[in-house]
């Protein structure tokens, strides 16, 4: 047993201690070796940090489990397990709500109709998810809200977010910021993120692309878009609109888009547009479920249309491959078996329109998480952006208040403080100003 060092409980934690807390922030137990591998920090530094954090009551060690050979290793975790995360995605073509543990265990996922992204419908969907998970709002530590348009995560208070944006209708719920509405409903902090970005980091951290450093995710069912994950973290871009492939230009004489341009990609290359074309040609209504069923039963005409859709989309994705050289392109898997056919079409276009070496190095695959991608993305976001209250035993404050349009601060939750976020506990452990 390693002796516990003398600890000044008022001392600000070291950089290694902050890094160790981030590694443990999802509540999972990890051995010293696992923490060292994740942080690329010497074992002696990790052991010293863990012992000091244990003396402060922030982490705890667990008895070693038996192993086939060698000395069994103890594991470590936060002393107080982090709370649950609520997730609500109100996208252009539908809504999802769910509850997830920070370690990625999904407790509930419910999906609404295509027209269920309004305030009342979205909150009703959220309540259904809470009921399915058998939790109350009091058991939710924070919420993540996925919306179309610019990522508002960590935007400074008082910024100029959406006055001139055609996407304001998705962010304005009955005249109020959507995050304020959700925060008051749950009584917890709310962090905003682009909906495609959430699914992207979910697949990159928990799905088929978990072993890659650079992942390009293609969103289709809930709106044509993309998300880019670099070294395990989202890349949002200077305007926070990175990945809006739906607004790539394709036709000078095309339809007028809400963004003010003509001939935006999504108008002709989107799942709703494809469903409309199939309905016109075949004389019957088509749904996303019909695409899945057709792919499973291998209806040749529908599969040909899906593969052609993938090739046309892939022609534009091929340009992104040349610029980004990603290791994986992950296609939205909420389309079921149809996602695999579309991925095949994208693969064909990438092979044709990118240099052979680049084409050979990128995997094109359907995602593995389905409707859970956004929900698991919230868990990944909480960990990669250090949102969880790892230090609730250190300091005297509480992380309360409702995040507003800036994704960090806003109007108060019941019993919470107003202003730029009351983050004393987390700052006490990390030594970081979360409102910078």
Steps between C-alpha positions, in 0.01 A plus 500: 500500500646836396524750783274801470701823469437809708250705304406863511126484435494862390776453242402524135544165325794434275474449126536124545223494760270688263583256220435200725162642598406539135599139434273383784217747435265245338478298823672186368762321708847507348835356603811713529630338181185596312519860618868517407428365151218747443689805623852402388623600846768314706366247750662674796323827415161329468540309829603821681201688356255222592626486857467875543150500350401210728618697801272784389205260475462543126601150381500155659675173433337160470631156600695313238317237301664163446690441175644201324859609549699769671405731782138618471463877463273722705262725314406863560189710448340822613385486862157630404362349182395763243129543441297420190484696176177590325515546124256663264555548128251723319619474140367613164322169434415350837597478864668259741519502878694274731673441830857373524761439766832681454671165436280444193230272639181605322198484730238623254459622142168612357433641154233749402322564175652718229297798621583450869783754527280777643526594869195312633568186298872500584438536875234229489754274329754581770250410772438168327873429502524580872206270571651218295829539689305513828665823615373842599648839409668502842719210382629689196833675544503683169324504165634517147284661233569422134373754248563577131731783404809648662642323801432732792713300738714726720409816308559807715200661667368803316615374159322567175368154437196468278327829422557465127495125477238298313557237768366718779165321481666188639655691793206723589235312697191716539711815510761365742837326453443126486769436762320724750179303450671163549697629800187616677326172421779289651655742751857432389772646276443462126779486242420561133665324207429454130290186450729341239802574720343302785451193282850543358677492835272220614608277210863614530522416870257209541436359151682333212743790465620494861850395395554793260645847554317677217134420436256664259138424586221545243154582643198415281177408678457812712654740248787501249816592688831375631718505807879482523684344793875554526701315765188420698358853505254688284626748245244781480678753279534877522129571444403178684333374182761243395329209327196676350529299179130556434595851390764399249413668169387282210279707268502875419143473376372281781234570757541791739622370835411645839866599531452743208695303239368297208563134434617379842589132512235396752213609275563214260730273703315429822300207628170695482579591137580136420178379666302755302656390170439131576136574589453684172654223292335204676165660574502433873630659819854414607640522854842441651367164616416414139860570397625268774256225398588536131870468576440192717288332231741621230242674282724574204336826387509654848855379564608654173346832605671479840838421347459785253414731789820385670711556188370854453559577867836325480612728216492793744636292787796408279603866499491498880719190501763684296495796740476306830643153428274336764555145617127421505181627340200389706153509345195569717366156595147608599402401144558136591613272217463790254800664667725219381383541139558877513843437652580271205414784262719744692782244490474478120519880463793532740689232308431680171562862599783494754868408457546122537717525810243713681209284385677188625564648844142605581231262621141570393253329729153519640480609861432246773302703754174582319271727703742479794775692316378840621443375854844341523636816341376694802696267730809542283455878495471513878827314535704666225389849605528430873137586578445264792533610860805293585574718800171524680679413829753778460403864539175650617315584181263305282467471126154638455313735273370446151725537200359737243580569137869504579486138614644587842303773667157649507185525705485320832377154566273472801714579801799584284697818451465739208794600288799346329471161667558410862791259451686521829524128563643405163737795500615409850625166371612587149636847571331618180269790431217329312347830393799621304 
